[in-house]
Amino acid sequence: MDIVLINPLYPRYESNMFASALVASLDMPPLGLLYIAANLEKYGYKVKVYDFNLYTNQEIEQISEEIFRERPKIIGLSVSTPNYNYAVAYSKKIHEKLGNSCKVVFGGYHASFLPEECLAVNMADIVILGEGEHVFVELADKIIQGKGSSLKDKKGIAFIDENGEVYNKNAHLLRIDNLDALPFPDRSLLPMERYKTPATVMGSRGCVARCEFCASGAWGGIKLRSPENIVAELRELKENFNFEHICFIDNTFTANRERTYQVADAIAASNLDFTYSLETRVSNVDDSLVEELKHMNTIAVQFGVETGNDQVMKDIHKDITLDRVYKAVETCLNHKLRVMCTFIIGHPTDTNETIQDTVNAIRKIKRMGGQAKIEMLTPYPGTPVFLNREQKGLVIKDWNYDHWGATTSPVFETKNFTQRQLHKRFIEAVMEVNTI
């Protein structure tokens, strides 16, 4: 085996009324790793992929023994903030078992935005910044075959040089310009039947917005796949799996209106007999757009609303109003679409009053016939709220990353709330909206 790619274990968060988007995402396959794997296979490399979140601790131990017996040349770990501690611990185990014969590569959001941290503990040998499909092939060529230029000449990576110092002279977030040129994710590498939401498709990468709490905008705009390329992947899914429903995981499926119509028409013409769900912005929604989404057999949409207070909307650069939210919800419901609206508590300018506004907004949406859920803000690295936290009066009190995916316990305080106060107010809000 040449390369092993791993989605490290996340803390075992409970799936209940307090469950976050993180919990939901763990019920989906890690498409990023499957994209990287498929591209490595394209160039002749033998790859295995493991999602440790599918297995018990005992099963992970057995899988690890198998990995170490096979002695891969590279082990790549997808690192986000909540699984960082586990990734570091597992990297240490790799080095203990395989020594210098195996290079450990970190990628993912946390690694991309905090590469020095990942390298400082001397656990990651190389960190990939941004989208890793192409640079991972370059690393494999260099590490496994001894081909290609020096690591110091490669863009989008950071590593410890021969002097024991972090070298990131060429480091910047890598983007894939032509998504159509990538092979489709190799879903055969994972047991898809173990996922609650196995059929996920990414029609675009990035986001046009710059919301304070989200890192997607930091990647530098949005990259779109062509309608033809998306339909080709859907045909492959129809041929190889028993999926009935497809969940598009784009940050904003309808970011480009003209392209949305083109994608919807292409999907409708394909007669593939899937139903679809997707996320969009309320500012894009009107009768014409919703009719087009219905045309492609969409049955559910999700809106990121985030707050029930118009001033907080402005503070977090959401660029919408509550009136626009209610209109979008009404339009979708009139067209028989299921609607889910997501909200966040803990914005730097949140007060007891603005949180109550959020509760009231959720109540109204539920009375209209929509659904809604609340999450606690987490100031993930790379987000504007993390980068500008001192200016915004947000103080991180808990730097144990194991807690950063938890939904009930904030890791910070604001100028208006202590940790304890914010935790209490969040629980109250969740309980109130769940009694409606």
TISENU-552533 format. One record per residue (C-alpha): x, y, z; residue in three letters. Coordinates in steps of 0.001 Angstrom, whole numbers, plus 500000, padded with zeros to 6 digits. Layout:
// TISENU-552533
XYZala...
END
This chain:
// TISENU-552533
500000500000500000met501381503393498970asp499090505823500765ile496493505712503542val494036508574504044leu492243508896507384ile489371510957508717asn490435511034512395pro488092510328515250leu486008513203516549tyr484912513375520179pro481805511239520576arg479193513977520554tyr475654512908521275glu473030513287518580ser470122514957520384asn468164518200520380met471419520066520931phe473211518385518032ala475224520656515761ser476039520710512070ala479251518910513017leu477277515936514340val475240515884511133ala478376516068508991ser479773512961510679leu476831511073509190asp478192511896505716met481225510433503915pro484358512640503847pro484166513627500178leu487417515597500362gly489416512452501132leu487590510514498428leu488443513208495881tyr492120513084496857ile492095509286496748ala490513509206493295ala493088511629491927asn495953509597493411leu494499506439491840glu494340508272488519lys498135508568488662tyr498655504929489580gly498957505060493364tyr497390502413495606lys495224504093498249val493109503079501210lys490677505393503015val489383505026506570tyr486782507092508373asp487470506297512018phe484120507807513032asn482414504714511625leu484132502351514020tyr484439501455517683thr487725502048519470asn488467498317519271gln487839498289515525glu490118501316515109ile492892499449516922glu492491496499514565gln492494498761511509ile495590500538512802ser497457497247513208glu496629496447509584glu497851499883508447ile501145499523510312phe501716496016508902arg501318497350505366glu503830500164506048arg502472502862503729pro504840505568502556lys502380508375503309ile499509508673505775ile497274511691505287gly494923512961507988leu492015515351507437ser492288517745510362val489553520030511609ser489577521777514964thr487498519274516996pro489547516258515846asn492928518014516098tyr493960516405519397asn493157512944518099tyr495028513638514846ala498107514715516811val497937511639519058ala497502509351516071tyr500374511004514250ser502582510282517261lys501545506635517095lys502416506524513382ile505899507868514048his506409505392516899glu505384502444514729lys506825503439511348leu509537505973512129gly510916507966509210asn509712505389506665ser506297507067506588cys505513510741506108lys502506512161507928val500563514777505968val497927517013507566phe495253518754505517gly491820520263506108gly490513523505507560tyr492459523558510828his495723522554509224ala495247525091506435ser494726528019508775phe497101527017511599leu499953525135509885pro502584526287512367glu500575524795515216glu500320521457513415cys504061521429512777leu505184522847516107ala504233519703517975val506456517867515482asn503686515474514569met502866516453510992ala505774516198508579asp503969518224505923ile500858520410505986val498769521038502869ile497072524400502744leu493789524496500860gly492562521974498304glu494914519027498161gly494144516956495061glu497015518135492875his499682518833495479val499132515417497097phe500068513779493791val503203515952493679glu504086514895497230leu503547511239496360ala505782511583493311asp508523513105495463lys508241510921498568ile507480507557496966ile509246507816493604gln511845510512494224gly510576512501491248lys509848516170490879gly511163519337492434ser512266519966495993ser509609520422498653leu510787524012498954lys509664524641495382asp506132523353495876lys503315525788496502lys500672525370499154gly502608523354501714ile504454523938504965ala506967521625506616phe509889521407509025ile513104522017507078asp516569520606507673glu517212523297510279asn514199522274512324gly512284525414511352glu508866525794509760val509270526412506024tyr506228527949504375asn507745530451501977lys505358529402499213asn502423528754501486ala499017529988500405his495596528411500176leu495495526223497084leu492409526235494859arg491412523863492067ile490508526045489097asp488904523349486946asn486772521092489123leu485514519228486056asp489033517863485500ala488982515997488803leu487860512366488874pro484705511745490852phe485152510760494500pro485953507060494787asp483089506019497049arg484047502347496729ser486833503009499251leu484391503448502142leu481425501390503412pro478730503798502240met475992501723503879glu477249502843507298arg476362506507506700tyr472964507988507471lys473410510399504548thr475625508509502106pro474637510232498855ala476344513603498962thr477481515607495950val479541518796495860met478509520935492901gly480780523831493834ser483506524785496290arg483828527979498273gly481341530726498945cys480567534209497678val479698535487501164ala481986536622504002arg479945535772507073cys481787536423510324glu481402532911511712phe482335530931508582cys485719530142507020ala484391529183503578ser484727532714502249gly488409532776503217ala489219530301500455trp488804532998497857gly485442532980496119gly483540530134494546ile484498527522491945lys481701525883489943leu481359522510488282arg479588522391484934ser476037521019484717pro477304518237482452glu479941517174484948asn477441517098487826ile474980515005485813val477771512596484856ala478511511993488542glu474814511522489258leu474649508901486486arg477584507094488068glu475793507099491426leu472643505716489806lys474618502907488170glu476656501910491229asn474486502556494274phe470906502245495471asn470597505904496422phe467183507518496147glu468025510945497522his470994513233496800ile472146515880499258cys474071518712497603phe476601520001500146ile477514523248498380asp477727526224500718asn475242527963498420thr473825525849495622phe472164528864493980thr475146531244494205ala475057531812490434asn471459532175489286arg472018531464485574glu474072528392486370arg471397527206488816thr468878527182485992tyr471353525319483774gln472053522690486436val468366522243487231ala467473521839483554asp470295519344483002ala469263517278486013ile465599517347484997ala466505516221481470ala468603513337482812ser465543511472484164asn467619509939486934leu464718509768489375asp466542511165492411phe465093513596494899thr467375516410496087tyr468066518657499060ser470352521671499080leu471381524840500904glu470823528329499545thr470568531964500645arg467216533593501222val468336536559499105ser468352534300496026asn464848532941496474val461797533930494444asp459007532034492685asp460995531557489481ser464016530062491217leu461936527768493410val459982526545490393glu463289525638488786glu464413523762491908leu461115521871491873lys461712521113488191his464865519136489125met462892517320491881asn464170519217494908thr462137518397498016ile463960520309500782ala466071523456501206val468117524836504065gln468741528498504876phe471462529828507122gly469608532626508917val471863532796512009glu469984535438514035thr466537536884514597gly467823540451514956asn468418542705511958asp471253544638513618gln473113541438514465val472545540421510831met474519543509509831lys477175542896512477asp477924539419511133ile477801540567507475his474876538328506616lys473432540905504187asp469803539834504626ile466831540988506672thr464234539069508641leu461503540227506294asp463468538648503455arg463833535457505466val460104535145506076tyr459344535845502421lys461772533158501258ala460364530621503717val456816531444502608glu457752531104498931thr459336527685499439cys456458526407501553leu453940527599498970asn455770525392496476his455624522393498842lys459323522405499709leu460443521416503182arg462372524249504820val465052524102507512met466482527348508925cys469646527292511039thr470464529838513726phe473497530618515879ile473656531943519425ile476747533620520819gly477562536279518238his479855538948519750pro477021541519519797thr474334539125521029asp472419540210524129thr469571538640526050asn467260540717523879glu468762539666520544thr468730536017521598ile465052536381522452gln464576537882518987asp466145534716517587thr463769532546519625val460823534610518385asn461982534302514767ala462192530531515104ile458721530465516617arg457366532388513655lys459082530119511119ile457664527043512857lys454173528542512893arg454542529126509145met455286525414508675gly459083525481508466gly461665523897510752gln464578525474512589ala467518524567514810lys469994526485516949ile473730526002517337glu476290527584519598met478837529788517863leu482299528280517613thr485086530697516574pro486906528281514279tyr490360529250512974pro490153531074509643gly486819532706510414thr486661536499510715pro485298536187514251val488414534191515231phe490870536457513467leu489289539645514842asn488220538290518238arg490047540915520332glu488490543754518351gln485055542170518753lys485408541620522489gly485356537841522220leu487763536050524561val488492532351524110ile488538530713527559lys488829527052526592asp491603526057524159trp490965522331524468asn489932521605520896tyr488017518507521994asp485343520908523235his485105522991520072trp482518520817518422gly480274520536521442ala476997522322521071thr476015523337524571thr479239524622526067ser480733527787524580pro484530527976524540val484505531750524833phe482946534718526535glu481761538002525062thr481394541503526403lys477783540645527247asn478067537069528534phe480365534915530613thr480753531301529517gln478326530154532199arg475740532810531295gln475955532022527592leu475662528297528211his472562528877530359lys470974531223527811arg471613528773525003phe469970525883526846ile466974528090527666glu466605529099524026ala466821525509522769val464278524305525285met461931527159524424glu461973526566520672val461620522811521121asn458380523227523052thr456676525019520181ile
END
